[in-house]
Amino acid sequence: MALTEDVKQQIQQAYRDVLAGKDIRARYGQRLMIAEIARYMGEITDNDGQRTSPPATCVVEAGTGTGKTLAYLIAAIPVAKALGKTLVISTATVALQDQIVLKDLPDLRKHSKLDFSWTLAKGRGRYLCMSRLEARLHDEGHGDSDTMPLFLLDQPVDDEARSRATFENMLASYGSRDWDGDRDHWPEQIPDEIWRQVTTDHRQCTNRHCAYFDSCAFFDARKDLDDADVVVANHDLVLADLALGGGAILPEPENALFIFDEAHHLPDKALNHFAASVPLNSTRQWLKQLSQALVKMQPWLPAGSQAA
């Protein structure tokens, strides 16, 4: 999609409005960044979700104080909306994630005429699993159980009582909708050893087969992702979603435009998610033992076959 005059006007007007509303001066580097990102994204073409324009990456490096976040937001939001795609912004740190969600996006909408919505994306592990919470409350009331995590059977009575009280408070708060099931929205810090008992991951989640699917905190949050124009995530979540095939947590890649802020962290993150290692020495020893075993099996193999 070549940039239309309407999209160009939206971008230019948004920048002027923000400068005036915040009483700040235009920065040369920021203006260049806005123009380059808008031009790059405007050259993306696709057919039924498959990219038809040449693959390319737009890389921008600029010093602190340039206003990089504001620049890519002003450039990318109008283009993404014109393309009918969700803008996914990925960061490496929680600090920048919070800055974008709590400061930069609200500021942009306040001081410009751009109309857009946004949400913060989190993985399953940040949300309550009602099925596991119910199981833990049942286990707490019936002593030893096959579903109780290992070593928790040795938990002191006082700690067990506190855990049960926490679980009961979670159930009551979630049932009354005073709490949305997001770990970060619980009024107190939840210890890891408590939280891991009442959350889940994609391997254990039964999705639509779960009795609590219609009231699931994670899938309720997913509905916000489907409706948002801008989704803020972190590199680990984006890469984990891609490892699952894309679209498991975040919008499908073919229906999204991605901006990786703090992109210098991305190579290490990608290696952590997709790299595999093979210990060559132990593999050599294993192959040697296999060969020896096959030689010993030779007398029992069918005539004409070879062991190695």
N, C-alpha and C positions, 0 to 999 in steps of 0.2 A: 504494500500500500504506500504509494507516494504521499508525502505529507500534503494534506489539503490546506487551502487557505484558512479554513475554519479552525483546524487544529493548530496551525501556526499562530493564529490570532489568539487562541485560548492560552497558548504557552507564553506569548509575549505579554498579554494582558495580566496573566497571573503573576509574572515576574515584576511588572510595574506595580501591581497592587501590593505585593508583599514588601517591596522596597518602601513604598509610601506608608503602608500600615505600620511597619516596624521602624520607620524613620532611619533607614540604613542606605548606604550608597552602593551602587552597582560595582561589582568587581570584575575585572577583565577576565580572569581565569574562570570565574563562575559562569560568565556569559558564554565563553567558548565551550565549556562543558555542557551547558544546556543545549546549545546548537548541535554539538557533535552527537550527543545521545539521541536527541530527537531525530536527526538525520539518519543515524544508524538504525534505530527502531522503525523509522518510516520506510526503510528499504526492505524490511522483512515481508516476504510474501509466502502464502501457504495455500494448499488445496486440500480440503477435508482433513486438516490437522497435520499434513505432511509438508514440511518446508520445501518451497520451490526456489527460493533465492539462495545464492551461494552461502555456505556456512561461514560464519565470521564471528569474531568476538570484539567488542568495544572495550578497551582497557583504558582507564583514566587514573592517573596518579597526580596528586596535588598535595601541597603542604597543609598543615593545620591552619584553620582559619579561613580557608578558601570558600567554605560553604558547600562542600561536596554533596551532603545529604539533601539540602534544599534544592540544589541544581538538578540532581537526578529525579527527585520527586516532581518538580515542575515540568521537566521534560517528558518523563515516562508516563505519568498518570493520564494525560489527555490522549497520548498515542495508544496506550493499552485499551482505554475505553473505546476509542475509534475502531480498534481491531477486534473488539469484543472478547478480549482476553483479560485474565486476572494478573495483576502485577504482584509478583512474589519477591519480597526483599529479604535477603538472607544476611545475617550478621554472625560474627564469631564470638562476640561477647554479650553478656546479659546487659551490661551498662549501655551499650549502643542500642540494643533492642528496646530497652526502656526509654531511652532518649527519643527514638523514632516514634514509638507508640504514644508516649505521654507528653511529648513536647513538639517534635517537628511536624507530625501529621496534623495535630490540632491547630498549630500555628498557621499551617498552610491553608487549612479550610477556613479558619477565622479571617485571614487577611486577603483571601482571594475569592474569586467567584467560582472556583472549581467545585463541582459537586461529586463527592466520592465518599465511600465508607471503607472502614478498615477493621482488621481484627488481628489478634496475636495467635499464632498456631503453636500448639504444644503436642508432644507425643502422648500415647496412652498412659505412660508411666507417671504423668502428672495428674491423672484423674482417678477418682474413686471407682472401684469395681464393686457394684452392689452385690454381685454373686459371691465374691470373695468375702465381703463384709458380712453377709449373712452366714457364710460358712464359719467364719471366725467367731461370731457370736454364738453359733450353735456349739462349736468346739469348746468355747470358754465355759459353757453351761454343762457340758457332758464329759469333761476331763479329757483323757487320752483319746486321740482320734487320728485316723490315717491322714487327714488333711492338715494336721498341725505341722508347721515348719519344724525341721530338725533343730534340736537343742532348746526349743521353746518349752519342751516338757519339763525342763529343769528350772524354769523361770520361778523366782521367789513369789510367794503368795501376794505380797504387797504390790509388786510390779504387775502381776497378773490382774489384780483388782483395778489398778490404774489403767491398764490396757483396755479392760472391758468397759470401764467408764468412758474412755475416749471413743471406743467403737460405738457405744450407745449414743453418745453425743453426736457423732457423725451421722448415725442413722436418723436421729431426730431432726437435726439441722437440714439434712438433705431431703428428708420427707416433707418438711415444712417449706422447702425452697428458700430457707434463710442462707443456705450454702449451696453453691453450684457444683460441688464435687471437685473443684480445682484445688490442688494441694496449696498453691500459692495464695489462695483466698481464705484459707482457714485462719481464724484469729490468732492462733499460736503456732509456733514452729513445731512441726511433727517430726519426731525422730525417725531416722531411716529404718530402724528395726521395727517400728510400728507401721510405717507407711507401706513397706514392701509386702506386708501381710494383706493389705486391702486394695492393692492395685494390680495391674496385669500388663501383659505385652501382647504383640500380635500372634505369638505362638500359642498362648493360652486362651486368648479371647475367642469365644464361640460366635461372635457377631450376631446375626439374626436368629441363631438357634438359642440364644440366651433368653431366659425368662424375663430379664430386666432390659432387654434391648430398647423398648419404647421409652424407657426412662433413664437411659444410659448417659452419664455425664460426658463421656468422650464423644459419643455420636451426636449429642445435643450441640456440643461445641463445633462439630463438623458441619452442622447446618449453617452456622455463622460463616464458615469458610466458603461455603457454596454461594452465599449472598454477597460477600465482601468484594469490593473493587481492588483493595490492596490487602495482601496477607503478609505479615511480618513473621519470619521464622529464624532459625539458626542453621548454620552449615550442617551440623550433625543430623538435624531433622530432615533437611532437604536430601542429603545423601542416603539416609536410611529409607526415605520414601522411594528414591530411585532404585535402591537395592531390592525393594519389594515390587518393582515394576512400574512405579509412578502412579500417582492418583490414589494410593492407599490411605494417605493422610492429607496430603496437599492436593491442590487442583492438578488434573492430568497435565503432564508437560506440554502436550500439544495445544492446550488451552491456556497457557500461561506465558508470561515474559518474566525472566529472572534477572534480578540485580544482586550481585554478590558484593556487599560492602565488607571491608576488611578482608579482601580477597587474598591477601598474602598468606592467610592462614589456611586457605582452601586445599593446597597440595597435601599438607600433612593430614588434614581431616580426611581427604579422599583415600590416602594410603591406609589410614586406620580402618576405613570401612571396606575397602575392596582388595587390599593386598593379601597375598597368601604366601606362606613360607613352607619349604620342605627341607628337613634336616638331611643333608645328603649322606652323611656317614651312617646314620641309623638306617636310612633307606637301603644303602649298599649292603649293610649287614642283614637286613630283612630279606633282600633278594638272594643273598648267598645262602641263607637258611632255607629259603623256599626251594632253591635249586637242589640242595642236599636232600630235602624231604622228597622231592619228586624222583630223585635217583633211587631212594629207598623204596619208593612205591612202584618202580618199574616192573618188578615181577608180577604185580597184580593188575597192571594196565593191559588193555586189549592188545592182541598181537598186531604188530605193525605201527603202534603208536610210540612216540618218543617222549621222554620225561623232560628234556630240556633242549 
